[in-house]
Amino acid sequence: MNVTRARNRRRALRVALSAAFAVAVVQAAGFAQVAAPTATDYRFDTSKLGPPPPARLPNGLLKVTAFEQGNVAQAFAGTLRGAAKPQRIGESRTALLSEDWRIERDPLLGAALVARRQPGEVEREPEEGEPGKVADPKPPEQVRRDNKLDDARARALALERVAKFGIREGELGSVASLRLVSQELDDAATRPSAVELQSYKTIVFRAINGVPVQGSRVVVTHWPDGTLKRTLVHWPAIAEGGNRLTTKLSVAEITRRAAALLAREGIAKGSRASLRWKYVPTRQKSGEVTLQLVAAVRVPTPEKVPASGFAEPREYEVPVDAQ
């Protein structure tokens, strides 16, 4: 009786396993019928996805010590007349006021702000407990400034200051130049006044081995007469170790990964997309960052957007097994 019962149990177990296997086969077969996305499902432009960058950093990169008060002041402000004692306004952020300048530094974030102080003007409303509250009720003085610059000269002045700060050619990327202008229209006017030039703005972006580094930039603003108005720096130092700067994946493999990512994001098949290299920084406790190479896939604005709709370019990061 016990033998018969054991045989029946083994027979039931075989039937259950066979049924489970059959279900698994059916499910696998059903899954296989859904075609995986391929590179040909999208119109990829890989012209900017050249050979992988080298697995080494260039020499002479910016150090954390560049954010010391003396170096920041020397590069962007010069002499600090009547400077007060720096005050701490955050975990690692300090603010220093002189008669002419406000200097904020945060070495652990790799950030600095140098802004010229104007009588009656507040460049940024100080937070509670910060120095620099201006009680003067008079409006800012309007100083007439003749234009002594052009885009090329403003760019050259900005790059001179950036180099003095400690940023060398080995980590310079693209440089953009902008002109800030204004027009007035009072109640009695029927048309705006002539365009008036307010300032030149130069934006310096970071690149390592020709690859853009996400988030790093220096913005230098000059008044038309060439006087420095403001500098904003976000340029964390790069650690010597822990970086993943290159990849062994081919363009074809990266394109297939990009296609799968776009499909998961719901991007319509047939859409245009471009691929380029990009370094993504990760902040370390030392104030330095480590870099990881990714392929950025960018989907531009759709060619046809409904009149009532809104669309903007989108960018996604494709892992490339960086090493």
C-alpha positions, 0 to 999 in steps of 0.5 A, a space after each residue: 500500500 505504501 509503495 503504491 502511494 509513493 508511485 502515485 505521488 511520483 506520477 503526480 509530481 511528473 505531471 505537475 512538472 510537465 505542465 509547468 514546463 509546458 507553460 514556461 515554453 508557451 510563455 517563452 515562445 510568446 515572448 520571443 514573438 515580440 521583436 526586440 528593438 534594433 538600431 534600424 528602428 530609429 534614425 541614428 546620427 553617430 557622426 559625433 560618436 568617434 573612437 572612444 576617448 583614452 583611459 587617462 586624464 590630461 596633465 595640469 587639471 584644476 585642483 581643489 586648492 584653486 578655490 582658496 580665497 586668495 586664488 579666487 580673489 586674485 583671478 577675478 577681483 584683484 585687490 579687496 579694499 576694506 575686506 571683512 572677515 569671511 563668514 561661514 554660511 553653509 557646511 563648506 560655503 563662505 562669504 566675504 565682503 569688501 567695498 567692491 566685491 562679494 565673494 562666495 566659495 564652496 570648495 567641496 562643491 567646486 563652486 565660487 561666485 565673484 560679484 561686483 558690488 554697486 551702491 544701492 544694488 543687491 546682486 542676490 538677496 542674502 539669506 537669513 544670517 548672511 552678510 551683505 544686507 544693503 539698507 541703502 534705500 536709494 536706487 542703484 546708480 546708473 553708470 554710462 559705459 561706452 562700448 570698448 569691447 566686441 565678442 572676440 575681446 570679451 571672450 579673450 578677457 574671460 579666458 585670461 581670467 579663467 587661466 589665471 584661476 587655474 583652468 588650463 587648455 587640457 580641460 577647456 571645451 566649447 566657449 559661447 559668447 552672448 550679448 545682453 541687451 535691453 529696450 524700454 517702452 514707457 506709457 507714452 511711447 508707440 514703439 520700443 527705444 533703441 536697443 541698448 547693450 548691457 553686458 557681454 557674457 562668456 560661457 566656458 564649458 569643460 571637456 576632458 580629452 574632447 569629451 564634455 563634462 556634464 555640469 561644469 562651466 564658468 560664466 564671466 560677465 563684462 560691462 561694455 567698457 571691459 569692467 568685470 561685473 560677475 563671475 560664476 564658477 562650477 568646476 569641481 576638481 577631478 580625482 586622480 583615481 576612480 575614473 572610468 574614462 573609456 569603453 570597449 563597446 563598438 558603435 554598433 553595440 552602443 547603438 543597439 543599447 540606445 535603441 532599446 532605451 528609446 523603446 523603453 522610454 516610449 519614443 516612437 519608432 522612426 524618430 531621429 536621434 543623435 549619439 555623442 560621448 559625455 562624462 558624468 561626474 560623481 561627487 566625492 567627500 574630498 570635494 573632487 569628482 570622478 568621471 564616468 563615460 556614457 553615450 548621450 542619445 538626444 531626441 530632437 523636437 519632433 518634426 511635426 508638433 500639433 498647434 496646441 502641443 508642446 515639445 522639447 528635445 530630450 536626452 538619455 544616458 546610455 551605459 557603455 560599460 565604462 572602464 
